[in-house]
Amino acid sequence: MAVYPLALDGSVFGWATDAKETADVLDLFYAAGGDLISTAAHYAGGRSEIMIGSWLARHPNRDRLVIATKVGKHPDALGLTAKSIRRGVDASLERLRLDRIDLLGLDGEDPGTPIEATLTAAAELIAAGKVGHISAADFGPVALREAVKTARRLEIPGIEVLLPEYNLLERRQYEQEVAPIAVAADLGVLPRTPLANGYLRGDFRSRHDKPASPIFQGALKYVNRRGAAVLSVLDDIADECGQHVGRVALSWLLSRPHVAAPIIRVPGARALADLLPGVSLELTADQIARLERVTDS
């Protein structure tokens, strides 16, 4: 699937943003050419999917959009058993008001369920026309490698897309353990938390900067000497480019192999507008090298 270079994270919908703000964010994203909207069955207890479904009902050009959701963590369909996946998909389709999920995510490993059973159930949903493709979030390298091998052995659709936590401040695990598998299996990569919960957008420069919602609380763990050093380099490059620091952080991600579209989480339409021009920003080799030096630790 060819997608716009930024995807929209629906985890804030129904939690950090109300119905109007959610619609404003979706409208702006759509107007800019955005097409991939990513959510999960359990986000805001299902309200995220409901809000997206309500917005979709007002947009007849459904085929231009790529709707991604994840199953496995909603309390009514926990885990990745065949029964849970089927129940989760049916419930998500109802909340989203759709007859097909373009990209179905397996939301975390389920050690109690053989991956063969999980992938077989997902393949049956693809055959039934309810699902287009399969992705995986929070799969470690061992589980991911086994999933890839199992799909090949069974000759059924397997994981085609990864949703790892990956940004300038969280590089080591993905680059050392997961990226080699993604490259070898030719998997697309949609990085989650590409802006470190807002820290790499420049929203939290001291302990006095408080998040507007608990969903961005994770940014505060980066308010330290290392985080400040990274922001300093981002500030310098942003000045050189005449760009917002968040755009620079996104441009770095888009320069990485197999990264198709960072999934951005924003508190509102204004923050989204600040980031959208980042899709056309191309960093120089020197700028990329400086960012990697300051974050390679």
N, C-alpha and C positions, 0 to 999 in steps of 0.2 A: 504494500500500500504506500503510495506517495502521499505525504502529508506536509502541511505547513510547518515551518521549522520550530514553532512553539506549540505545545499542547497546554490545555487548561486543566488545572487540578480542581476537581469539584469537592474536595474535602471540607472547604470552608462553607459551602452552600448549606443553609439550614442551621448553621452553627455560628460562624463568625459573620455571615452576611444574611440579611433578611430577604424576603421574596423580591422586593424592588431592586435592591443592590445586586442580587444574583442575576436578575434579568438585565440590568445595566451592563454587568460584566460580560455576560453571554452575548448581548447585542454588539458591544464594542469588539469583542473577539471575532465574531462572525463577520462584521463589517470590514475588519482588517484582513480578512481572507483566512482566518483560523478555521480549522475543521475538526481537530481531534479533541474531544472532551472526555476526560478521564475521571471516573468516580469509583465507588465501591458500594456494595449492598449495605454495609454496616455504617457508612458515613452518616452521622447525625441520625442514627437509628432508621435510615432509609429515606430521610427527608431530602437528602441531596439528590437522589434519583427522582423523587417526586417533583422537585423544583425543576430539574432538567427536563423531565417529561412534560411538565406544564409549558415550559418554554418551547420545546420541540413541537408541541401541538400547534403553535402559532407560526411555525416555519415549514412551509410546504416542500422546500428544497431539501428534503431529508437525505437524498442520495449524495449531496455534496459533503455531508458530515460523516465523521468516523466516531462512533460512540463506543467507549470502552468502559467496562465495569469489572469489578472483581467479586468473586464469591469465596466463601470459606470462613468468614468471621462474623456473619450475621447470626445472632442468637437462635434464630429459627432454622438455620441451615449451617450448622457449624461443621468445619472439617471438609475434607475433599473426597468423601465417599461418593459413590455413584448417586445414591439417594439425595445426599446433601447438594450435590452439584445440580441435579435436575430440579430440585425444589428451589434452590437459590436462583437459578436462571429464570424459571417461570415467574418467581416473585419480582425479580428485577425487570423483566419484560413488562409486567403489569405496571410497576411504578414508573417506568420510563415511557409507557404507552407505545411500545414498539413491538414488532414481530421478529426482530433480529438484533442481536448484539454483535457489533462488528469485531470487537476484540474482547474476548473473555479472559479475565485474569484469574490465575490460581493464586490466592492470597495467602502465601506462607506455606511452609512444608506441613504435611500431615503424616508424622512417622507411623501412626497406627493404620494407615491405609496404603496398600501397595500402589506404587505409581502406575502400574499397569491398569489397575481398576480406574484410577482417576482419568488417565488419558483415554481409555476406552469409552468412558462415559462422555467425555468432552467430544470425542470423535463422533459419537452417535448424535450429539446435538448439532454438530456441523452437518452431518448427513441429513438431519431433519430440517435444516435451514434456519435453526434458531441462533446459531453462532457462526461467525465468519472465520475467526482465527483465534489462536490460544497464546496467552502471555503468562509470565510468571513474575511474582513479586516476592522478595525476601526468601529466595531459594539460595541455599549455600552451594558452594562448588560441587560437593559430593552429590547432593540431591539433583542439581541441575544436570550434571554429567550423566547420571543414571536416567533421568527423564529423556534426554536426547537419545541415548542408546536404546531405551525401551521403545520409543516411537519408531525408530529405524528398524528394530527387530520385528515389531508387529506390523510394520508397513502401514501405519495410520498417521493422521495429522498429529504433529507434536508442537512443542513450544517454539514459536517463531520470533517472539519479542520478549525482552527483559525490561523490568521496571526496577532497577537498582537504586539505592541511595548513592548518589554520586554528585560531587561538586568540588570546588577548589579546596575546601577544608576536609572533605571526606574522600580521599583518593586511594589510599593504600589497599584496602580490602578489595574494592572493585578491580583496580588495575592489576593487582598481583594475582588474585584468585579467580575472578569471574570473567574478566575481559578475554583471557586466552580461550575460554570455552566459547564465548560469544563470537569471536573471530573464526575459530575452527568450525563452528556450526552455522556460521553466517546468519547470526541472530541480529535483529534490529534492537536498538537500545533507546529507551525512553527514560532518562534519569529523573528520579523523584527528588524532591527537596533540592533543586539545582541551585537555589540561592540560600541554602542553609537556614530555612525558616525566616528569611528576611535579613539575616545578618549581612549577606553579600549584596543586599540592596542598599546597605548603608543605614538601615533603620535603627541599629543598636550599637552605638559607639561608646556607651558607658553603662554602668549598672543602674543609672538613673533613668535610662530609656526603658519604659515598660511596654510590653506588647498590648495591643488593643484587644486581643483575644488569647485565651490559653493555648490555642492551636499553634501560635507562634512562640510559645514559651521556650522551645528548644533552642532558639537563637541565642539565648543568654549564656549558654555553655561556651560560646565562642568569644565572649567578652573577656579576653585575656591578652597576654603579650603576643602570642602567636597570631591571634585574630587581628589585633591592631596592626601587626606587620603586614598581613595580607591586605587589609584595607588600605594601608599606606601605598602599597604598590598599585592597587586598583585605582586609588585616587590619582596617582601620577599618570597612569595610562588613560584614565578617563579625561584628564585635562589635555593630554596630547591629542586625543581623538575628538574632543568636544562632545563627550557622551556621558550618560549616567553610569555610575559604577556597576549597577545591576546589569546593564547591557553588556559591559565588558566581561563580566563573569559568565553570562550566557554565551557570548561569542567564543570564549575559551572552550566551553563545553561542546559547542557545535563544531569546533575544529578537531574533536577527538574521533578516532575511528569508530564507525558503526553507530554513532549517536545520530538519531533521526530528528528528535524533538524533545528538549527538556520540558517536563511537565511543571508549569509554573503555578505556584500558590500565591494568590494576591488578596489583600484585604478589601479591595474595592476597585472600581473602574479607573480611578486616578492612578493607582499604582500600576495597573495593567497598561495604561497609556504611556507611562514612563518607560516600560520595558519593551514594548512592541518594536521600536526602531532597532533594537538589538539584532533582529534577524538579518539585517543587511550590513552589519558591522563586521569587517574582516580585520583581525589583528595581524600585525607583522610578526615575522619569526622571532625578532628580538623581544617583542612584547610578550609573546607566548612563553619564551624561555625565562623571562623575568618572573612571570606568574608561577611557573613550575619550580623555579629555584626557591621561591619564598614559601611554597606549599609542600615541597618535597621533604617532609619530616613527619 
